[in-house]
Amino acid sequence: MVAKNRKQTGKSPATQADRDRSPLVSPPGKSAARRPGRGGEGKASNGSHANGLSGIRHKLGLTPSAVARLGITLLLAALTGYLHWHHLSQLFENDRHFSHLSNLEKEMAFRTEMGLYYSYYKTIIDAPAFLDGLHVVMNDRLTEYPLVINTLKRFNLYPEVVLASWYRMYTGVMGYVGIPTKMCWSINRGEGLTPVDSCEGLGDPAYFYVSVVFLLNGAMMSLFFIYGAYLSGSRLGGVVTAVCFFFNHGESTRVMWTPPLRESFAYPFLVLQMLLLTYILRTRNPSRTAMVALGVSNVCFMLPWQFAQFVLLTQVASLFASYILGYLAASKMQSILVTHMVTLAVCFVLMFGNSMLLTSFYASSLVSIWVSCANQCKPVQTSVMQGLAWVGSTVLFKFMLSSVLCASDDAHISGLIKSKFTSYKDFHTLMYTCAAEFDFMELETPLRYLRTLLLPINMLVVALIAGRTVQDVVRFLRGGAKASVRPDDADEALVYHSLQLVAFAVLAVLIMRLKLFLTPHMCIMASLICSKQLFGWIGERFKHQLAVFAVMAIMAVQGVANLQAQWAIIGEFSNLPQEELLGWIQDNTRPDAVFAGAMPTMASVKLSTGRPIVNHPHYEDAGLRERTKLVYSMYSRMSGETVQGNLMKLGVDFFVLEDSWCTRRTRPGCSMPEIWDIEDPLNAGRIPFCTHMSRSSTPHFITVFANDIYKVLKVPKAAKDLR
């Protein structure tokens, strides 16, 4: 039982077609737009309509009843956002008992990449001034000793910069007006452990950080509700989307377990971007404002996450497929391409010339599609030729740019893709594929979709859209030049969303971690069971809604069980061996002592002790991958002299050895010594060097600290002098 003792601390008008489709604006025939020749209405436009809500209503062409419906939709969206925020916060607290952790324990709870990202937030808020902290992270000397790197260029750290500035402003203003921002407590941990101080409130750096993340993802759920309502043309569609997301929550997101990961900041902006894209696809002549909004959301999605370019690649590919099928006009396709190109250029500048952006398949795809659209090829008849030309030119442009710019940072992606379809293996691809989240999707995942009816609903929706699309294409081919692929009442957005779903499904099957794109998009597509356009054959509105509620009731059987399983997760974070390790490092090593070891542990060493490290968990840089390979030679079967020499090359003073990394085996061929056997077949069969080190570190190293999990090996000075 924990004891707490309190301590004192200090927009453009909507078209008629848009109103027909959207529940957010008035239905046909009820527009409040002013008609010429009506004097009374003219006076109203100069009076009560000039300012305030009535002025906004008048500009949008909404009747009072439409405003009420819009208000109800936004209110329901806000409610779902609040529920999601509360759900995330509660799951996080239940899992780690975060409110009772000391500052050190909170930092240790951010393992692997999370700790690395959080360390830069901590650096900026601990600096004398914001600009001083910004200068430090742009001239970082601790992360890849002895190199000086611009971490804003390398690690997509804009979220930490923004959050640190907000935190400094918040605490500064609250301090100025004398309002307390946190409350601290003395926590009795029991079991002979020393008490620790724990703080709650937005004045605590870790609390502020996770609170903003959960608020952002709460807002994301509000966007999901609006997205589902807009796509389906019914508020009930928004309800279906939200319900599906909650019922499949464990498959939809992991933000409640890993707040600092890049997807936690980036994905909400992808939801906004796709909602804006849906509006643009449904608008005959989208305004410049809509395109600017799309571009801004693109930037906000790309800046926080290095993987965003691959998601946007699937988006432009899906749009291009819609174009060559005749569902997207060339002018609109070119406008969207220009927006993507401009935002890519903006991100390239803001990322200080990060070459991975220009040498990506995404950038090459934009160029090849632009060339294809500029040729104005006839759709459908040349679709196969255009598709093959797009694939070939994208690959060609990508490797040409990589050669010209001498960029190899994303070479591991090509290796990873190659390993999925062939027997190809190397050290770096195995470092990915041996982790469950980068393996193929497990069979249990589609079974879970099946139990909540998410998979059957999506299969039905996609089948209906595909059937209509095939009919349209056949009609065009039979009708000749005078025919149109797309009938007047068709919705090109549905074709795009179906293609996007297929793209996300391919990604998720190849890499299980990427189901975080598939599952939410399946929830969006599920909203279409409320669409009159697809399911009008069910009958009148009441029968249709009754059928939808019946489906949701069946979904709830497994969905509620899934939620209860999440709510039943009760834990308490504790990692005493690592706490001992970090305390020893802080008390017994120089501030400039250089450390190496397993990537997750190195992130914690940098975050909590501020010591220089030579490797870290951000594996997207070619130089860092080679550094890590040298460090991980400790877990190979090489000789002690070779391992010692590798660490000397990097200037390492201390190596943190973990026996579990020597013996852990997720599946056959995936222990560290077995991974090294692929890279170093000459030494296969020998006893791993780490096994020798776990018994005795002499004569190559000196053991200076050991507990049940960690052993710190010192590189002898005499050996370092050989450099």
N, C-alpha and C positions, 0 to 999 in steps of 0.2 A: 504494500500500500504506500502510495507516495504522499508525503506531507508537504503542504505549501505554507510558507511563512511570508507575509507580505513585506516588501521593501519599497520605500518611496524613491522615485527617480524623476529624476526630472524627464432648278429643273425645267424641261420643255413641256408644252401641253401634250396630254396623251391623245393618241389617235383613236378613231372609233374602233379600229381593230384591237387596239390594246385594251380598251374598256370592255370589249366583248370577252376577252380572255381572262382578265384579272379581277379578283374579288376585292382588290384594293381601291378601285375606282367605280364610278357609277355605271349601271348597265345601260344598254342602248336605249335611246329615246328619253333619257332622263338627265341629259346634260344641262347644266345651268349656264352655259356659255351665252353671252349677250347676242341678241339678234338685232340686225339693223332696223331702224325705223320705229323702235319702241322707245319713246321719249322717257317714260318712267325709268326704264332700265338704264338708259344713258345717265340719268341723274344719279342713280345708285352707284354707277361705276366711278363717279367723281366724289362720292360721299362715303357711305359705309363700306364699300368694297375697296377703298383706296388703301387702307391699312389693316393690320391685324389678321386674324384668322379668316375673316370674311374675304379679305383681299386675296389671300392665298387660295381659298376655295374658289373664288371667281377666276383666278388665273389658271387653275387646274381644270376648270369646267366641271366642278362637282356640285351636286345638289346637297342640301342638308342631310338627307338620308344616306348619301354616299359618304359624306364626311363621318357620319356616325359609324357606318360599316368600317371605314378606314380606321377610326379610333378603336373599335373593338378588336380589329386585327392586330393593331400595334400593341394594345393592352395584353392580348393573349401572347403575343411574341415576347413582351417584357416579362410576363409571368413564367414562360418556359425558360427564358434566360436566367431568371432568378432561381428557379428550381435546379437548373444545371449547375449554377455557381454553388448553391448550397450542397448539392450532391457531391461535387468535386471536393469542396472544402472538407466535408464530413468524412469522405473516404480517405483523404490524405491524413487527417488527424487521427482517424481510427487505426490506420496502418502503422503510424510512427509515433503517436502520442507527442506530436511536434511541439505542443504548447509546454511540455515538461522537459524539453531538451536544453542542454547548455549550448552556448554559441559554438563550441567545438563539435558537439554531437550533431547540431544542425548542419554544420559544414561537412562532417563525415557522411551524413545522410545523402548528400549530393555526390554520388560516386561517378566514376568514369568521366565521360564528356561533361556531365552536369557540373562536376566540381571545377573543371577547367573553365567553363563559361562563367560560372559564378565568381571565380577568383578575380576576373577583370572588373566585375561590378564592385567587388570588395575593394579593389585597388583604387577605383575612382572615388568611392565614398570616403575612403580613409585618407585620401590626399588632402593637403592643405587647402587647395582650391580645385574646382572642377577642371579647369584647363590644365592644371598640373597633372591630375590623374589621367586626362586624355592624352597628354604628352607621353606619360609613362607607358600606356598601352599601345601607343603608336611607335614607341621605341623600346620594345620589350627585350630585356636582357636575361630573363629568368626561364623562359619556356623552352628554348632550344639552345642552351649554352654551348658554345660561346657566341652564337649568332645574335644579332640585333634584328628583330623582325617587327613589321607593322601588323599587329594582330587584327586591326580593322580590315586589312586587306586579306588576311588569311582565314579568319575564323568567323565571319558573319556576326560580329559583335555589336551591331547597332542597337539591338534590344537592351543590352547591358548599359550602353552609353545613355540611352533615353531613360531607362529606369533609374540609373544612378543620378542623373540630373533632376528627375522628379523627386527622388528621395532627399537630395540635398535641399531642394526648394521647399519641400514639405516640412522637414525638420527645422529648416531655417525660419520659415514663417511661423510655425507653431512655437518655436523657442522665443521668437521676438514678441509674440502676443502672450506668452506665458501659459500656453495650454499643454499639459502633459501628453506625450505621444506613446508612452509605453508604461507598463507596470512590470516590475521584476520581482521574482520570488526566489526563495532558497528552497531547493529541492533535495529532500533526503532520499538518496537512491537505495539505501539499505545494503545488505550483504557486505558490510564492512567497507563500503565505498565512501569516499569523501563527498559531502554535499556539493552541489553545483548551483550556480545562479542561472535562472531561466527567465526570459523576458517575453511578454506578449504585447501586441499592439503594433500599429504601423510605424512606430518609431524604431522598432527592431528591424535591422536590415533584411534578415532572412524572411521575416513575416511580411514586410512590405513587398519583397520580390515575389513570393508565391501568391500573395493576395492579388497583385496586378495580373499575374498569369491566369488565375482562376476567374477574375472579373472579365478578362478578355475572352476566355472560353465560354463564359456565361453569355456574353454578347454574341458569340458565335452561334449559340443555340437559338437566340432570337432571330438571327439571320436565317437559320435553317427553317424556322417556322414560316417566315416571310417567303423564303425561296420555294418551299413546298406549296404554299398557298398560291403564289404567283404562277408557278409552273402548271399546277393542276386546274387553276381557275376557281378554287374553292378554299374557304378557310379550313374546311374539314381536311383538305390535303395537307395543310400545315400541321394539323393535329396528328395525322397519320405519320408524317415525317418525324415529328418530335417523339411520338410513342415508339416508333421503330428504333430510333436512336437510343432511347433509354433501355428498351428491351434487349438491344444488342450492344450495350455500352462497352462491355469488355472487349468486343471486336472492333469498336469504332474509334477508340482513343485510349491513350495511356498517359494522358497529361496528369491524372491524379496520382500516378506513381513517379513520374519523371518531369516535374514542372520546368526545369531549365533547358530541356532539349529544344533544338531549333524549331521542330514542328509545332511546339506549343505556342510559339509566337507567330509562325508563318501561316499555318493552316486556316485560322479564322479569316485571313485576308484572301485566301484562295476561295473560300465560300462566298465572300463579297464579290470577288472578281467574276466568278461563274454566274452569280445572280445578275450582275451588270451585263455580262455577255449574253445571257438569256434575254434580257430586255432589248439589247441591240439586235439580236437575231429576229426578234418579234416586231421590230420597228422598221417600217419601210425605208425611212430616211433618218437614221439616228443622228442626233445633234452632236456638235463638237463637244458640248459639255459631257455627254455620255461617254465619248471616246476618251476625254481627259480623265474622267472618273475611272474608266477601265485601266488607263495607263498608270494612274496613281496606285490603284489596288495591285497592279502587276509589280510595281516597285516595292510596295510594302510586303508582298509575298516573296520576292526574290532576295531582298537584302538580308533577311534573317536566316536564310537556309540555303546551303550549297546544293541541295537536292532539288530545289524548285525548278531548275532548268529542265530536268527530265520530265517533270509533271507537265510543264508548259509545252514540251515537245509532243506529248500525247495529245494535248489540246489542239495545237495547230495541225497535227496529223488528222484528228477527228474532223476539224473544220474543213481541211482540204478534201477529205473524203466526201463530206457533205457538198462541197463545191463541184467536184467532178461527177457527182450523182445528179447535179442540177438543182439542189436544194438551197444553194447559197449563191447570190449574185456575185459576179466578178468584182464589181465596184465595192460591195460591202466586204468581201474577202480581202481586197487590197487595203481598205481602211483599217481593218483589224490587224493585218500584217504590219502596216506602218506604225500602228500603236505599239505592237510588240517590239519592233525594231528600235523605236525611240526609247522605250523603257529599258531595253537591253543596253543601249548606249548610256543612259542615265546611271544604271546600276554599275556599268563598267567604270564610269568616272567616280562614283561614290565608293566603289571598292578599290580605288587607287590603282586601276589597271590590272585587276585580277584576270590573268590570261585564260583561266578555265571558262570564263563567260564567252570569250570570242572563239575559243577552239571547241566549244560544245556542239553536240549534234543539234541542239536547239537552234543555235545561231546559224549553222549551215542549212538547217531545214527552212528557216525563214527566207534565206537567199534563194534556195532552189524553188520554193513555192512561189515566191515573187516572180521569178523568171517564167515559171509555168503559167501563172495567171496573166502575165503581161502578153503572152503569146495568144491569149484569147481562144484556146482550143475548145472545140465543141464538147460539152459534157456528155457523159454516158458512153457515146460511141468510141471515145478514145480514153476511157477511164483506166483500163489496164495499162495502156502505154504511158499515161500520165503518172500513174502510181509507181510503175517501175522506174520511170525517169526521176521521180522524186527520191526514191530510195537510193538509186545509184549516185545521183548528184549530191545528195546530202552526205553520204559516206565519203565521196571524193573531196568535196569542199572541206569536210572536217579534217581529213588527214593532210590535205594541202596546207590548211591554216596551222595545224599542229607542227608540221615540218618547218614552215616559214618562221613561226614564232618560237620554235625549239621548245615547245611545251609538252610535258609528259605527265603532268599532275593527275590527269584522268585516265592514264593508261590502265590502271587497275580496274576501271569500269569495263573496258573492252575485254580484259582477262576474265572478269566475273561473268559477263554475258557469254563468252566463249565456253567457260566451264559448265554453263547450264545446258548446253546442247552437245558438248563433246566430252571426252575423257580428260581434257586439258586440266592440269593442276600445276600450281607453283606456290611458293611460300605465301605470297600476298593474297591470292585467291582463296587459299585454304584458311587464312586468318579470318576471312569473311564467311565462307560457306560452312565452316565448322561451327559457327554460331547459329543457333536455331532460328533466330529472327531473319537471317540471310539465306536460309535453306528454302526449299520448295514449300509451298503451303501444305500444312498437315491436313490429312483427311478429315479430322475432327471439325475443322473450320466450316466447310460446307454443310456438314451434318448439323452444326449449331444454327446455321442459317435456315436449314430445313425445319428445325423444331419450332422456330419463331415465325415460320411462313414467309420470311423475307426472301428466300430464294425462289419459292414457287410464284410469289407475286411478281417478282422481277422477270422471271421467265415468261409469264403471261403477258406482261406489259411490253417487253421487248419483242415477243412473237407478234403481237398486234401491230406494233409500229413497223416491224420488218415486213409483215404481210401487206400493209398499206404501201410501203415503199416499193416492194416488188411489183405491186399492181400499177403504181405510177410509172415505173420504169418500162414495164411491158406496154402500157398504154402509149408511152412516148415512142418506143421502138416501132409499134404498129402504126402510129399516126404520122410518122415522118416529120419533116421539118416544121409543119404547121402546128404540131402538138407541143404541149408543155409538160415537162416532167412533173411539175408541182401544181396540183390543182389550186384554185383560189383559196379554198378553205383549209389547206394543209398547214401544219406548223413545222417550219424547218428546225425550230429549236428541239423538237422531240427527236428528230433524226440525229442531230448533233449529240444530244444526251445519251442516246442509245449507243452510238459509236464510242463516246467517252467512257461509258460503262464497260464496254468490251475492252478498251485499252487499259482501264484500271484493273479489270479482271486478269488480263495477261500479266501485268506487273505483279499483282498479288500472288498469282500462281508461281511465278518465277522466284519472287522474294517475299516471304511471308510477312515481313515487317510492313510492306506496302499495302497490306489490307486496310490500313488506316485511311487510304483513299477510296478503296472499293466499298467498304461497309457503309460509310456515310452517304456515298453516291447511290447505293442501293436503297437507302432510306429516302433519299430525294425521289428516286424513280418510283418508289412505292406510293408516293402521293398521287401518282397518275391513276390509281384505282378510283379516285374521286373525279377524274376528268370526264366531262360529258362527251368530249371529242372522241375518246377511246371507248368509253363504257356507256354511251347513251342508249345502247340497245337493251340495257337492263330494264329500262322503263322510266316512269316518272320520277321526279326528284326524291319523293319519300321512299320509294322502293330502293332507289340507288343508295341513299344514305343508310337505310336499314341494312343493306348488304354490306356496306363498309363497316358499320358498327359490329356486325356479326363476325367479320374477318378479324377486327381488332380484338374482339372477345376471345377468339380462338388463339390469337397471338399472345394474349395475356397469360395463358396457362403456363407457357414456358418463360415468357418475358418476365413475369413477376418472380418466378423462381430464380431467374438470373439476377434480378435486382436484390433479392433476399440473400443470395450467395455473396454478392458484393458487400452488402451491409453487415454480413456476419464476419468479415475480415477484421479481426481485432489483433493488433500487435503493439509492440513497443520497441523502438530502435535502440540497439545497444551493440557496440563493437569495441569491447575493452582491449583486445589485442592491438587494434589499430590506434586506439587512444594512447596506449602505452608507447607504441612506436613513435607517434607524433610528439608525445611529451618528451621522449628521450632525444629525438632529433632537435627539438627546440632548446633543450637544456644542455646538450653535450656536443653540439657541432657548431662550427663557425657560420655566420650568416651567408658566407660565400661558398660554403661546402657544396659540391656538385653531386647530385643523386641520379641514379638510373634504376630501372626495375620494370615491373609489369605496368602497362599503360594506365589502368585504372588507379593503381596505388600512387603513381607519380602525380596524377591530378590532385589527389588529396594532399600529398607532400607539398606541392606548390601552393595550394589554397591555404592550408592551415599553418605552415611553417615559413613560407616565403623563400624557401631555399631554391637555388637554380636546379633545373632538371634538363636532361638531354633528350627525353622522349615523352610523348603524351598521347592521349586517345584520339586526337583529331588526325585520322589516317589518310586524308585526301591530298597530302603533299608528297611528291616523289622523294624529295630529300629526307623528309621525316620517316617515310617508309624504310629507306635504307638505314637510317639511324636506328630505328626500332629493330631491324633485322640484326644489326651488330649487337645491340643490347641483348636480344633474345638468343644469341649464341650460347648464353649461360644454360639454356634448356636444350641444347643440341648434344651431339655425341663427340664434339670436337675436343681437342686436347686443352688442358688448362692454360698452356702458353698462348694458344690461339685466342681463347676467350679473354684472357688477361690483356692481350695485345689489342683486341677490339675495344675494350673499355678504356685503355690508355689513349687510343686514338681520339676518343670522345672527351678526354679530360675528366673522367669520372673519379670522384673521391670515395663514394660509398655506393654499394649495390644492395638493394632491398630484395632479398631472396624469399620466395614463397614456395614451400614444398608442394602446395596444391597445384601450382602451374607445371610442376614436373610430373605429377602423377594423374592429374585430371584428364578424363577421356570421355568426351560427350558421345562419341560413337567410334567404331573402328576406323583407324586412320586419322583420328583427330586429337590425339595427345600431342603436346609440343614436340617431344622427340620424334614422333611419327611424321609430323609436318616437316621437320628438318630432314628426315630420311628422303623426302622428295627432292629437297634442295641439295643435300649432301649425301648422295648414295654411297660414297666411298667409305664413310664411317658407320653405315648402317650395321646394326648388330652389336655395337659397343654399348657399354653402360653409359647412360646420359651423364654429362658432367655435373648437372644439378644434383644427381643422386650422390655423387662423391662429396659435393659441398654440404649436403644435409648431414653427412656423417662427420666430415672434418674439412675445414676450409683451408688448412695448410697444405702445401707451401705457397700457394698462389695468392691467398687472401688471408685477412685476419678477422675473426668474428668479434665484433665489438658490442653487439646487442642481440638477444634472442628471446623469444617467447614461443607460445604454442603455434603461432601462425607465421611470424616474421623472423628473419635473421638478417642482420645488417653486416655486410662484408666490407671491410676497408681495403682499398687498393693500396698496397705498401708504397711508401714514399720512394724507396729505392727503385721500384718498378716504374713509378711515374717519371723519375729522373731520366729514364731511358728515352723519353720522347725527344 
